[in-house]
């Protein structure tokens, strides 16, 4: 198989879809790897390392897209890349289609076989390719929140950990999954007063246990959300429903009730966001003020810690990439339940029901197309 690795073009996206060692592994298995020049530089991987591994360097992104049978990248294709989408091309990346209806239509119209890394799910319900990125995103959410709480950045001027004689910063996290757990870990480590809300009581019990009473847990309902969010200094949105649009849990009225200069970091924004007033932003212009609150809506929050993110992603994605290359799309997805569940689009159809519902497009089960 010919596998292509184009350079990422999303704002502030410095990660790369494949590291040189994986390119080398593919070459040793008899595959051909095309890498756009400069694709790995943002993550610290020079062109020479790909060449030494046996990959071929391409001068233009178009050469990679047109020459490859499978494209491996990190972020979903940008609008300027839609023209590269074509029938039977295998696309392996994070898609987050629930918030990108135009991309969903482009994949459908192009007849692309698209696998969303965020929806690859094992039989036990785990999301192996989303987990490492979610761990990083959760930790960065608290880190970013602490920065934007500084008065010079529009925040309340609150130090999360406080000092003796002052009140610690109040952090509210909605969602107790991987993002929420890691956000809480960093916030508690910084000395903040942390409250986490979730609808899964078993999950709340688990988090209460591992944090040994240093975390306040609340059942997530409208009243508890409004009361806790209105009193916090930093709100972190961390709710994920695989493939689906994030539920709107924090209303505009609740945002208005928050303290002036409070900060909102909605990690769920790549699936639409749980805060009614949040919209996608970029690393170049990461925040905006609305109702006197700092809103942060960068969809690729982990893109700037590119070295760590690339390594973490590659650790998880390599077995799937090798399997797709070795066996081909049809055989690989039929033999691997995780890959099968990750297919969002196939031969002109949307094959992930939650995505189809979110973008208001017809859904066709993958089972009837194979």
C-alpha positions, -999 to +999 in steps of 0.1 A: +000+000+000+011+036-006+007+056+026+008+094+026+016+118+054+008+154+045+019+184+066-009+196+090-023+230+080-048+238+108-039+269+128-015+260+156-013+224+146+024+212+149+018+175+153+024+150+126+004+118+118+034+095+116+069+094+132+099+081+112+101+048+131+066+039+119+074+050+084+104+026+086+082-002+099+058+002+069+087+002+044+102-029+059+067-046+054+069-038+017+048-006+017+057+028+002+055+059+024+052+095+010+059+123+034+055+159+026+087+179+033+084+197+066+056+175+079+074+165+110+094+196+118+068+210+142+071+179+163+109+178+161+112+152+133+134+164+104+130+153+068+163+135+069+150+111+095+121+101+073+144+096+044+167+075+065+137+053+074+130+047+038+102+071+032+100+092+000+099+130+005+073+149-016+076+186-024+039+194-024+009+183-003-009+176-036+017+150-045+011+132-012-027+132-015-028+122-051-002+095-048-014+078-016-040+050-011-042+059+026-036+093+042-025+093+078-028+127+096-038+142+129-065+169+124-095+166+101-090+180+066-094+217+062-117+231+035-088+238+013-080+201+014-115+189+004-104+189-033-080+160-025-108+137-012-116+110-037-134+077-040-118+047-022-091+069-005-086+057+031-084+086+055-071+079+090-073+109+114-093+127+141-125+137+123-150+151+150-176+153+123-205+162+146-192+198+146-181+197+109-211+191+087-193+205+056-165+179+060-191+151+065-207+161+032-173+163+015-164+128+027-198+115+015-195+132-019-160+121-024-167+084-015-139+084+010-133+055+035-129+077+066-119+064+100-122+087+129-095+080+155-118+095+182-145+068+175-122+037+174-137+018+203-127-016+217-152-042+229-149-031+265-159+004+255-124+020+257-114+047+232-077+038+228-068+066+203-087+093+221-074+084+256-038+097+252-049+130+235-076+134+261-051+130+289-030+157+275-060+180+268-072+176+303-039+186+318-035+215+294-071+228+301-061+235+337-027+249+326-044+272+301-071+282+326-045+292+352-028+314+326-060+331+314-070+338+350-042+363+351-054+399+350-032+407+321-050+381+301-085+393+309-090+370+340-100+377+376-064+379+387-067+347+408-039+323+416-054+288+416-035+276+446-037+308+465-013+315+494-018+313+531-044+339+542-061+340+508-089+319+492-078+292+467-092+294+432-124+275+425-123+251+396-155+234+383-151+205+358-181+190+340-174+155+329-155+128+348-139+109+319-103+110+309-102+148+302-120+156+335-098+132+355-066+147+342-079+183+345-087+176+382-053+160+388-035+191+377-059+215+394-056+196+427-019+195+423-018+233+419-038+236+452-071+247+438-105+240+453-120+215+427-155+203+421-163+177+394-198+169+381-209+138+362-241+117+357-223+084+364-224+077+401-200+049+399-175+072+382-180+098+409-173+072+435-142+061+417-129+097+415-137+103+451-117+073+460-086+080+439-084+116+450-089+107+486-114+134+495-094+162+478-121+164+451-157+176+456-181+155+435-216+164+425-243+147+404-246+166+372-281+182+369-292+218+358-294+230+394-260+217+405-244+230+373-258+265+377-250+268+414-214+255+411-205+272+378-218+306+390-194+305+419-162+293+401-132+310+388-124+284+362-149+262+343-136+232+323-160+215+299-150+178+295-180+158+283-178+134+254-204+112+237-184+093+210-193+106+175-222+127+188-225+164+193-218+175+229-249+183+250-254+220+259-252+218+296-241+254+306-267+279+294-260+315+285-279+326+317-255+306+338-225+322+320-240+356+328-242+346+364-205+337+366-180+361+382-166+389+361-132+377+347-140+340+352-125+317+326-142+290+305-121+263+288-144+240+268-124+210+257-156+196+242-157+224+216-144+200+189-177+182+193-197+214+195-191+224+231-211+220+263-212+258+270-238+277+250-216+308+246-184+290+234-174+290+198-143+275+181-111+297+183-075+292+172-041+292+189-034+325+172-065+341+188-075+316+215-099+337+236-128+361+234-147+380+260-185+376+263-206+388+292-174+397+310-160+361+309-129+348+292-139+321+266-113+296+253-124+274+224-093+261+207-104+228+190-068+214+188-057+223+223-030+197+223-015+209+189+011+231+205+026+204+227+034+187+195+062+165+206+044+149+235+011+147+216+027+131+185+045+105+206+014+097+226-008+094+195+018+073+176+021+049+205-017+042+202-022+044+165+006+024+151-010-011+154-041+002+135-021+019+107+000-013+102-031-035+101-048-012+075-017-012+053-010-049+056-045-062+052-063-035+032-094-016+044-121-042+040-102-071+057-087-049+084-120-035+096-138-068+095-111-085+116-107-056+141-138-044+160-120-012+170-113-002+134-148-013+124-164+010+150-141+039+138-155+040+103-175+073+099-179+073+061-177+046+035-183+047-003-205+077-002-224+070+030-222+082+066-218+050+086-217+063+122-252+069+134-244+095+160-225+115+134-254+112+109-278+125+135-256+154+145-250+166+109-286+158+097-275+134+070-288+099+061-272+070+080-264+036+065-250+008+086-216-003+075-228-039+077-251-036+047-223-020+026-196-045+030 
